[in-house]
Amino acid sequence: MELKQTILFLVNPFAGKGNALHTANLAIEKLNSIGFDTELFISNKIGDLSNFVNKYKVENISKVAVLGGDGTMNEIINSIILKPEWLAIPYLLFPCGTGNAFNHDMNCLTNEQAIEQLTKNEWVMVDLLEVKTSQSTIWSFNIIGCGLVSSINVLAEKTRWLGAARYNIASLINIIFNKTIKTKVFVNNEKVEADFCFILACNTKYTGKGMKMAPMAKLNDGLIDLLIVKKTSRLKLFTLFPQVFSGKHIHSPILQYIQTDYFKVETAQNYLLNIDGEVKGNTPFEVIVHKQKLKVLTFYK
């Protein structure tokens, strides 16, 4: 007897504006009406979604729909990487977060687009990033950063009541403080040692809320796009900031833009890391690109 193939919905009801569960119910109703079988798994607290790999048999699941933000997707990826059989099926991230950076790259910015993609069997393989710290290994699909970009994320989390604007406000406040970190970066057989404003590694073009941080990035090219800004004046940072929405910032003389499949960061003291929009881990760390590791439903090619 053939096993029933089911679309599994993994829902973080606390993501973004808190509409992920409502969105999931609407999507399930529509998919059921046209003959698809579905299953709903709702997270009640941080870490719940990681357990889905133990609750369900992968052979019964045809697709996985993730309803949350980039941080929710990060939790899913760090779960399935420990159960490689779950990498054989395709995933789809609904735009239910605040920034939705990954959805910008995948050209899936509405729930209607996401539902339509679930009904099809069109997918691509995208790269994943292995982040090794002294304490643990964390996997990423979006961004890894330290310095200014981590400080921005910490403040943005504390001001979630501001909605999507919190990223811009947190950026401007942190530029005013203009703190730097003393760091060594090893990339493409070179060492760069200086006081840095920030180091940001991007797998996606976008981060934050519509910031086109790495305009040359491709999700499946086997490369990470590394942006480095050394210590500079507040004025230059303020001049740089509005350009990140168009991608013109990469032409600034205060920024280095490097593509690589590996880099390492060494620091004398520990600094927080921003991994896929979540504060996870500390420096020092190294990043290894694993080409075309995750199967993602999309019309994008």
C-alpha positions, 0 to 999 in steps of 0.5 A: 500500500502506497504511503500518503504524501503530506505537506507538513506545516511548521508554524512559529505563531510568535514570528513577525506580526503574529499572523503565521498561524492564521496564514497557515490555517488559510493555506491548509484550507485552500490546499485541502480543498484542491486535494492536498493532504496537510499536517500542522505542527505549532511551536509553543516555545523556542526549540519546539520546531526542532522536534518535528524530525522525531515526530514525523516519518520523513517518508510520509512527508512530501514538502515542508512549509515553514511559517515564520521569519529567517530565525525560524528557518534557521531553527529548522535547518539546524534540526534537519542537518542532524537528520540528513534524510530530511534534506531529501525533501523540499522546503518553502518559507512563507513571508511571515517574519519581519525582514523576510530576507530569504523571501526577497531573494526567492521572489516569494513575498506574498502568501498567495505566491507561497501557496502556489509554489506549494502546489508545484514541484519546481525547486532549486538547491541552495547553499548552506553555511557551516559556522564553527565557533569554539563552543559549537557548530551552527548552520546558516542559510542567510547571514553571519555577522559581528560588530555593528551588525550584531549590535543592531540586531540586539537592539532591534530585538529589544524594540520589536514593538517598533515593527519593521522600522526597528532595523533602521532605527537600531542601525542609526543608533548604533552608527552614533555609538560607532563601536569597533572590534579588533579582529583578524580576518583570514580570507582568500589566502590573505590576512586583514588585521584592524579595528572593524566597524563590522564584518558581514557574510551574506548568502542572500542579497537581502538582509534586515528590512529590504536592505540589499546588502550583498547585491552580487550574492547568489544562493547556489554559487558555492560562495559567500559574499563578505563585506568588511568595513574598517573603523571609520567616522560616523559621517562616512557610516551615515553616508553609507547607510542609505545606499544599502537599500539600492546596493550602491554601498558596495562601491564605497571606498570604506567597504571591502566586498569579497567572494569566497567559499571559506573565511576565518575570524579571530578575536582577542575577546568574544563578540556576539554573532548575528546568525540569520537574524538571531544572536547565536554564538560568539567569535572567534569563528570560521565559515565553510560554504556547502554548495547546494545543500538544501532543496527549496520550492521556488519558481526562481532559477 
